[in-house]
Amino acid sequence: MEVVWAVGQVGAVWLAVVLGFIVLPSVLGISLGISEAYMWVLVKTLEWATIRLQKGAKKPQPQMPATPTASGIIERDETPMEKEIALLHRADFEFSHIFYFCRKGFEAIVEDEVTQRFSSEELLSWNLLTRTNVNFHYISLRLTVVWVIGVIVRYCFLLPLRFTLAAIGITSMIVGTTLVGQLPNGSVKNYLSEVVHLTCSRILVRALSGTIRYHNKENRPQKGGICVANHTSPIDAIILTNDGCYAMVGQVHGGLMGVIQRATVKACPHVWFERSEIKDRHLVTKREHVADKSKLPILIFPEGTCINNTSVMMFKKGSFEIGGTIYPVAIKYDPQFGDAFWNSSKYNIVSYLLRIMTSWAIVCNVWYLPPMVRKEDEDAVQFANRVRSAIARQGGLTELPWDGGLKRAKVKDTFKEEQQKNYSKMLVRNGSVG
C-alpha cells in the first residue's frame, strides 16, 4: 500500500508540474521561456558535436563505400535531353551515341526523382539521433558520453513528458469537440469549437517540443477561402492550427487518428472521405464552402501524400478548378532536430509519433504567401502549377512534376506512351517536343 501511495504522490506532483508550467501557459498562449532555454542548450550541444565530428574527420579513417547524401549518390548532367540529342545530331552517327541513352537509363534506375522523395532526408552531419551516413565513425569518448546522456534525456525525461502532454491534448480534443458538438449550430458553437481546436493544438505542439516561426501573418487565410500547403507529415495540420483554425478535408483513417477525426467533425465542418470518393466529395464540399464567406478556410494538402521535406510534387487540380481565393502556405522543417517526414508505407501512425516524440524537437518555418486567384486565361492545371511554384520558391523546395500517387501506384500507361512519343520526336527530328 505504501508503494502504491508513493507512486500516486509522484504521479500527482508530475501532473501538477506539467499542468502548471506547460499546459496552462499553452492555454493562455504565453511562454515561460522553458522552450527557448531548451533550444539554446540543444543548439549549442549540436554545434559542439559538429565541431568534434569535423575535427575527427581530419584524422585518417578507413575508406568506406559512399552512401546517398543530400546532393544524391550520382553526379547528373543537368543539360536537358533535348539539347544533348541536338548536339549528337550535329555529327555523323556513331555507335558510341547509344551510350548516352544507356547512361540516362542507369541514372533513372539508380536514383530516380520520385522514389527518393519518399524516404527520409539525408543529413550532412550527425545530429546525435541516428547515424545517417556510414562515413560517421567513432570520434571521441566525450562525444560518445554526450550521445549516451542524450539517449537518457530523450527516453527517460522527454518521452514521458511528451506522452503526458499528448495524452492531455488528445483527450481534451476528443472530449471538448464531443461536448461542443452537442450544441445547436450557431455563433456560440463556432466560437467554442475554435477555442477547443486552438487550445488543444497548442498543447500538442508543446508535446512535440515544437518551435515554429510564422512569417507574413498579414497573409493568413481568411474565411471562405482555401488554404493549400505542401505536405510532409500529419502534424502539418497541428502546426497550422496552432496559429489559426481551419475546416479540414482529408482521407478517413483508422485507429487513433480515426477516433480524433470522428470527434472533431462533430464540432467543426471537417470533411473526411474514403480515397475512392475523393473526387466527388472534394468538388461538392469546396463549391459549397467558397459560396459561404462565413465559414472557416478549408485546409487542403493537394499533393495527396507526404513528401520528405525536400520537394513539392504535382498538385491535384480539384482544389483549383472551382474558383475562389487560394491562400498558399509553405512549410519547411529543420531536419537537424528531428525528422518530421512520415513514411506511411513503412510506419503506422503510432510508430511514427513515437519516432518524433523521441527526437530532439520539431522546428519549422511557416510562410503565409499572398492570396492568389485564377486568371482568365488559366486552366486549373496551370493555376495549380503557379501556386505550387510559389510555395516551392518560398520554402526552398525542389519543384517536381510527378504525381505523389506514384508512392502507391505504378506509372500510368498513357504517361509512358506520351514520353515515348516525345523521345521518338527527338530522335528523328520531325517535330517539337510536346
C-alpha positions as CSV (number, residue, x, y, z in Angstrom):
1,M,0.0,0.0,0.0
2,E,2.8,2.4,0.8
3,V,4.4,1.8,-2.6
4,V,1.1,2.5,-4.3
5,W,0.6,5.6,-2.2
6,A,4.2,6.8,-3.1
7,V,3.6,6.2,-6.8
8,G,0.3,8.1,-6.6
9,Q,2.0,11.0,-4.9
10,V,4.8,11.1,-7.5
11,G,2.2,11.0,-10.3
12,A,0.2,13.8,-8.7
13,V,3.2,16.0,-8.4
14,W,4.3,15.2,-12.0
15,L,0.8,16.0,-13.4
16,A,0.7,19.3,-11.3
17,V,4.0,20.4,-12.7
18,V,3.0,19.6,-16.3
19,L,-0.3,21.4,-15.9
20,G,1.1,24.4,-14.1
21,F,4.3,25.0,-16.1
22,I,3.3,23.8,-19.6
23,V,-0.4,23.2,-20.2
24,L,-1.7,26.4,-18.5
25,P,0.8,28.7,-20.4
26,S,-0.2,26.9,-23.6
27,V,-3.9,27.5,-23.0
28,L,-3.2,31.2,-22.3
29,G,-0.9,31.5,-25.3
30,I,2.2,32.6,-23.3
31,S,5.7,31.2,-22.8
32,L,7.7,30.9,-19.6
33,G,10.9,30.7,-21.5
34,I,11.5,27.0,-20.9
35,S,11.3,26.0,-24.6
36,E,13.7,28.8,-25.5
37,A,16.2,27.7,-22.9
38,Y,16.0,24.1,-24.0
39,M,16.5,25.1,-27.7
40,W,19.5,27.3,-26.8
41,V,21.2,24.4,-24.9
42,L,20.3,22.0,-27.8
43,V,21.7,24.2,-30.5
44,K,25.0,24.7,-28.5
45,T,25.3,21.0,-28.0
46,L,24.8,20.2,-31.7
47,E,27.2,22.9,-32.7
48,W,29.8,21.4,-30.4
49,A,29.1,17.9,-31.7
50,T,29.5,19.1,-35.3
51,I,32.9,20.6,-34.5
52,R,34.0,17.4,-32.9
53,L,32.9,15.5,-36.0
54,Q,34.8,17.8,-38.2
55,K,38.0,17.5,-36.2
56,G,37.6,13.7,-36.2
57,A,37.1,13.7,-39.9
58,K,40.6,15.2,-40.4
59,K,42.2,12.1,-39.0
60,P,42.9,9.2,-41.3
61,Q,39.9,6.9,-41.5
62,P,39.2,3.6,-43.2
63,Q,37.7,4.0,-46.6
64,M,34.0,3.1,-46.7
65,P,31.6,3.0,-49.6
66,A,29.8,6.2,-50.3
67,T,26.1,6.4,-49.5
68,P,23.4,8.9,-50.5
69,T,23.9,12.5,-49.4
70,A,21.8,15.5,-49.7
71,S,23.1,16.0,-53.2
72,G,22.5,12.5,-54.4
73,I,24.6,9.4,-55.0
74,I,25.3,10.0,-58.6
75,E,26.5,13.1,-60.5
76,R,23.9,14.1,-63.1
77,D,24.4,16.2,-66.1
78,E,21.6,18.8,-65.8
79,T,21.6,19.6,-69.5
80,P,18.1,18.8,-70.9
81,M,17.8,15.7,-73.0
82,E,16.6,17.7,-76.0
83,K,19.8,19.9,-76.1
84,E,22.1,16.9,-75.7
85,I,20.4,15.0,-78.5
86,A,20.6,18.1,-80.7
87,L,24.4,18.1,-80.1
88,L,24.6,14.5,-81.1
89,H,22.7,15.2,-84.3
90,R,25.3,17.7,-85.4
91,A,27.8,14.9,-86.0
92,D,27.5,11.8,-88.1
93,F,26.0,8.8,-86.2
94,E,28.5,6.8,-84.2
95,F,27.8,3.6,-82.4
96,S,29.0,5.3,-79.2
97,H,26.0,7.6,-79.2
98,I,23.9,4.9,-77.8
99,F,25.8,5.1,-74.5
100,Y,24.1,8.4,-73.8
101,F,20.8,6.7,-73.6
102,C,22.3,3.8,-71.6
103,R,23.6,6.4,-69.1
104,K,20.2,8.1,-68.8
105,G,18.6,4.7,-68.1
106,F,21.1,3.8,-65.5
107,E,20.6,7.1,-63.8
108,A,16.9,6.6,-63.6
109,I,17.3,3.1,-62.2
110,V,19.9,4.0,-59.6
111,E,18.4,7.3,-58.4
112,D,15.1,8.4,-59.9
113,E,13.4,11.7,-58.9
114,V,10.3,10.0,-57.4
115,T,11.1,7.2,-55.0
116,Q,13.9,9.1,-53.3
117,R,11.3,11.7,-52.2
118,F,9.5,9.0,-50.1
119,S,12.5,8.3,-47.9
120,S,13.9,10.3,-45.0
121,E,16.0,13.3,-45.9
122,E,19.7,12.7,-45.5
123,L,21.7,14.9,-43.1
124,L,25.1,16.4,-43.8
125,S,26.1,15.9,-40.2
126,W,25.2,13.6,-37.4
127,N,22.5,15.2,-35.0
128,L,23.2,12.7,-32.1
129,L,20.0,10.9,-33.0
130,T,20.7,8.4,-35.7
131,R,23.7,7.8,-37.9
132,T,22.6,8.8,-41.4
133,N,25.9,8.2,-43.1
134,V,28.3,5.2,-42.8
135,N,31.2,7.7,-43.0
136,F,30.5,8.7,-39.4
137,H,33.0,6.9,-37.2
138,Y,33.8,6.7,-33.5
139,I,35.4,10.1,-32.8
140,S,36.0,10.5,-29.1
141,L,34.9,9.4,-25.6
142,R,33.3,12.8,-24.9
143,L,31.1,12.6,-27.9
144,T,30.0,9.1,-27.0
145,V,29.2,10.2,-23.5
146,V,27.1,13.1,-24.8
147,W,25.2,10.8,-27.0
148,V,24.5,8.4,-24.1
149,I,23.3,11.3,-22.0
150,G,21.1,12.4,-24.9
151,V,19.5,8.9,-25.1
152,I,18.8,9.0,-21.3
153,V,17.3,12.5,-21.5
154,R,15.1,11.7,-24.6
155,Y,13.8,8.4,-23.4
156,C,13.7,8.9,-19.6
157,F,12.5,12.5,-19.4
158,L,11.3,14.0,-22.7
159,L,9.3,10.9,-23.8
160,P,7.3,10.6,-20.6
161,L,6.8,14.4,-20.6
162,R,5.7,14.5,-24.2
163,F,3.5,11.4,-23.8
164,T,1.7,13.1,-20.9
165,L,1.2,16.3,-22.9
166,A,0.0,14.4,-25.9
167,A,-2.5,12.4,-23.8
168,I,-3.8,15.6,-22.3
169,G,-4.0,17.3,-25.7
170,I,-5.7,14.4,-27.5
171,T,-8.1,13.7,-24.6
172,S,-9.0,17.4,-24.4
173,M,-9.6,17.5,-28.2
174,I,-11.9,14.4,-28.1
175,V,-13.8,15.4,-25.0
176,G,-14.0,19.1,-25.9
177,T,-15.2,18.7,-29.5
178,T,-17.7,16.0,-28.5
179,L,-19.2,18.3,-25.9
180,V,-19.2,21.3,-28.3
181,G,-20.8,19.1,-30.9
182,Q,-23.9,18.7,-28.8
183,L,-24.7,22.4,-29.0
184,P,-27.0,23.7,-31.7
185,N,-25.4,25.3,-34.8
186,G,-24.7,28.9,-34.3
187,S,-22.1,31.5,-33.4
188,V,-21.6,30.2,-29.9
189,K,-20.8,26.7,-31.2
190,N,-18.4,28.0,-33.8
191,Y,-16.6,30.2,-31.2
192,L,-16.2,27.3,-28.7
193,S,-15.1,25.0,-31.5
194,E,-12.3,27.4,-32.5
195,V,-11.2,27.8,-28.9
196,V,-11.0,24.0,-28.4
197,H,-9.1,23.4,-31.6
198,L,-6.7,26.3,-31.0
199,T,-6.0,25.3,-27.3
200,C,-5.5,21.6,-28.0
201,S,-3.2,22.3,-30.9
202,R,-1.0,24.5,-28.7
203,I,-0.8,21.7,-26.2
204,L,0.1,19.2,-28.9
205,V,2.8,21.5,-30.3
206,R,4.3,21.6,-26.8
207,A,4.2,17.8,-26.8
208,L,6.5,17.8,-29.8
209,S,8.8,20.5,-28.3
210,G,7.7,22.5,-31.3
211,T,9.4,25.7,-32.3
212,I,7.5,27.3,-35.1
213,R,8.2,30.6,-36.8
214,Y,5.3,32.1,-38.7
215,H,6.2,34.7,-41.3
216,N,4.0,37.3,-43.1
217,K,1.0,36.8,-40.8
218,E,-0.9,39.5,-42.7
219,N,-1.4,36.9,-45.4
220,R,-3.1,34.4,-43.1
221,P,-6.0,32.5,-44.8
222,Q,-9.4,34.2,-44.4
223,K,-12.9,32.7,-44.1
224,G,-14.4,31.5,-47.2
225,G,-11.0,30.7,-48.8
226,I,-9.0,27.7,-49.5
227,C,-5.6,27.2,-47.8
228,V,-3.2,24.9,-49.7
229,A,0.2,23.8,-48.3
230,N,3.0,21.3,-49.1
231,H,2.6,18.1,-47.1
232,T,5.4,16.4,-45.1
233,S,3.6,15.0,-42.1
234,P,0.2,14.5,-40.3
235,I,1.5,17.1,-37.8
236,D,1.3,19.8,-40.6
237,A,-2.3,20.3,-39.6
238,I,-1.3,20.8,-36.0
239,I,1.4,23.2,-37.0
240,L,-1.1,25.4,-38.9
241,T,-4.0,25.2,-36.4
242,N,-1.6,26.3,-33.7
243,D,-1.9,29.8,-35.4
244,G,-5.4,29.7,-36.6
245,C,-8.5,27.4,-37.2
246,Y,-9.4,25.6,-40.4
247,A,-12.0,23.3,-41.7
248,M,-10.0,20.3,-42.9
249,V,-10.6,18.0,-45.8
250,G,-8.8,14.7,-45.8
251,Q,-8.8,10.9,-46.0
252,V,-10.5,8.7,-43.4
253,H,-8.0,6.9,-41.1
254,G,-8.4,4.1,-38.7
255,G,-7.1,3.7,-35.2
256,L,-6.2,6.7,-33.0
257,M,-6.4,9.1,-36.0
258,G,-9.9,7.8,-36.8
259,V,-11.1,8.5,-33.2
260,I,-9.9,12.1,-33.4
261,Q,-11.5,12.6,-36.8
262,R,-14.9,11.3,-35.7
263,A,-14.8,13.5,-32.6
264,T,-13.7,16.8,-34.3
265,V,-16.2,16.5,-37.1
266,K,-19.0,16.9,-34.5
267,A,-17.8,20.4,-33.6
268,C,-16.4,21.7,-36.9
269,P,-17.4,21.1,-40.5
270,H,-14.4,19.0,-41.4
271,V,-14.9,16.6,-44.3
272,W,-13.3,13.1,-44.1
273,F,-13.7,10.9,-47.1
274,E,-12.7,7.5,-48.4
275,R,-9.9,7.5,-51.0
276,S,-12.3,6.0,-53.6
277,E,-14.7,9.0,-53.3
278,I,-12.1,11.8,-53.2
279,K,-13.0,13.5,-56.5
280,D,-16.8,13.8,-56.0
281,R,-16.6,14.8,-52.3
282,H,-13.8,17.3,-52.9
283,L,-15.7,19.2,-55.6
284,V,-19.0,19.3,-53.8
285,T,-17.6,20.4,-50.5
286,K,-15.3,23.1,-51.9
287,R,-18.0,24.6,-54.1
288,E,-20.4,24.9,-51.1
289,H,-17.6,26.3,-49.0
290,V,-16.4,29.0,-51.4
291,A,-20.0,30.2,-51.7
292,D,-20.2,30.8,-47.9
293,K,-17.8,33.6,-46.8
294,S,-18.6,33.0,-43.1
295,K,-17.0,29.5,-43.0
296,L,-13.5,28.8,-41.8
297,P,-10.9,28.5,-44.5
298,I,-10.6,24.9,-45.8
299,L,-7.1,23.4,-45.3
300,I,-6.0,21.1,-48.1
301,F,-2.8,19.3,-49.0
302,P,-3.1,18.9,-52.8
303,E,-0.1,16.6,-53.1
304,G,-2.3,13.9,-51.6
305,T,0.6,12.2,-49.8
306,C,3.6,13.1,-47.6
307,I,6.8,14.1,-49.3
308,N,10.2,14.1,-47.5
309,N,10.6,17.9,-46.9
310,T,12.9,18.4,-49.9
311,S,10.4,18.8,-52.7
312,V,6.9,19.7,-53.8
313,M,5.2,17.3,-56.2
314,M,2.2,17.7,-58.5
315,F,-0.8,19.4,-57.0
316,K,-4.2,17.7,-57.7
317,K,-6.3,20.2,-59.8
318,G,-9.5,19.7,-57.9
319,S,-8.7,22.5,-55.4
320,F,-8.1,25.0,-58.2
321,E,-10.9,24.4,-60.7
322,I,-13.8,25.9,-58.6
323,G,-12.7,29.5,-58.4
324,G,-12.4,31.4,-55.1
325,T,-9.3,32.7,-53.4
326,I,-6.4,30.4,-52.7
327,Y,-4.1,31.1,-49.8
328,P,-0.7,29.3,-50.3
329,V,1.4,28.3,-47.3
330,A,4.9,26.9,-47.4
331,I,6.1,24.7,-44.6
332,K,9.8,23.8,-44.2
333,Y,11.1,21.6,-41.3
334,D,14.6,21.7,-40.0
335,P,15.8,18.1,-40.1
336,Q,18.7,18.8,-37.8
337,F,16.5,18.5,-34.7
338,G,14.2,15.7,-35.9
339,D,12.8,14.1,-39.0
340,A,9.1,15.1,-39.4
341,F,8.5,13.1,-42.6
342,W,6.0,10.3,-42.3
343,N,6.7,7.3,-44.5
344,S,3.3,5.8,-44.2
345,S,4.3,2.7,-46.2
346,K,6.9,1.9,-43.5
347,Y,5.5,3.2,-40.2
348,N,2.0,3.3,-38.8
349,I,0.8,6.5,-37.1
350,V,1.7,5.2,-33.6
351,S,5.3,4.2,-34.6
352,Y,5.7,7.5,-36.4
353,L,4.6,9.5,-33.4
354,L,7.0,7.5,-31.2
355,R,9.9,8.4,-33.5
356,I,9.2,12.1,-33.5
357,M,8.5,12.2,-29.7
358,T,11.9,10.7,-29.1
359,S,13.7,13.2,-31.3
360,W,15.2,16.5,-30.0
361,A,12.4,18.8,-31.2
362,I,10.3,19.7,-34.2
363,V,11.5,23.0,-35.6
364,C,9.9,24.6,-38.7
365,N,9.2,27.8,-40.6
366,V,5.8,28.6,-42.0
367,W,5.3,31.3,-44.6
368,Y,1.9,32.7,-45.5
369,L,2.1,33.8,-49.1
370,P,-0.1,36.5,-50.7
371,P,-3.6,35.2,-51.8
372,M,-3.9,34.1,-55.4
373,V,-6.8,33.8,-57.8
374,R,-7.2,32.1,-61.1
375,K,-6.5,34.2,-64.1
376,E,-9.0,34.3,-67.0
377,D,-6.6,32.6,-69.4
378,E,-5.5,29.9,-66.9
379,D,-6.9,26.4,-66.7
380,A,-7.0,24.6,-63.3
381,V,-3.7,22.7,-64.0
382,Q,-1.8,25.9,-64.9
383,F,-3.2,27.6,-61.8
384,A,-2.2,24.7,-59.6
385,N,1.3,24.8,-61.1
386,R,1.6,28.5,-60.4
387,V,0.6,28.1,-56.8
388,R,3.0,25.1,-56.4
389,S,5.9,27.1,-57.9
390,A,5.3,30.0,-55.4
391,I,5.3,27.5,-52.4
392,A,8.5,25.8,-53.7
393,R,10.3,29.1,-54.2
394,Q,9.4,30.4,-50.7
395,G,10.2,27.1,-48.9
396,G,13.4,26.4,-50.8
397,L,12.0,23.1,-52.1
398,T,12.6,21.3,-55.4
399,E,9.6,21.5,-57.7
400,L,8.8,18.2,-59.4
401,P,6.1,17.5,-62.0
402,W,5.5,13.9,-60.7
403,D,2.2,12.7,-59.1
404,G,2.7,11.8,-55.5
405,G,0.3,8.9,-56.1
406,L,3.3,7.0,-57.5
407,K,4.2,6.3,-53.9
408,R,1.5,3.6,-54.0
409,A,0.8,3.0,-57.7
410,K,2.7,2.4,-60.9
411,V,3.1,4.9,-63.7
412,K,0.1,5.0,-66.0
413,D,0.5,3.6,-69.5
414,T,-0.7,6.8,-71.0
415,F,2.1,8.7,-69.4
416,K,4.6,6.1,-70.7
417,E,3.2,6.5,-74.2
418,E,3.5,10.3,-74.1
419,Q,7.2,10.1,-73.1
420,Q,7.8,7.5,-75.8
421,K,6.3,9.9,-78.4
422,N,8.5,12.8,-77.2
423,Y,11.5,10.5,-77.3
424,S,10.9,9.4,-80.8
425,K,10.4,13.0,-82.0
426,M,13.8,14.0,-80.5
427,L,15.4,11.1,-82.3
428,V,14.0,11.6,-85.8
429,R,13.9,15.4,-85.6
430,N,10.5,15.6,-87.1
431,G,8.8,17.9,-84.7
432,S,9.0,19.9,-81.5
433,V,8.7,18.1,-78.1
434,G,5.2,18.3,-76.8
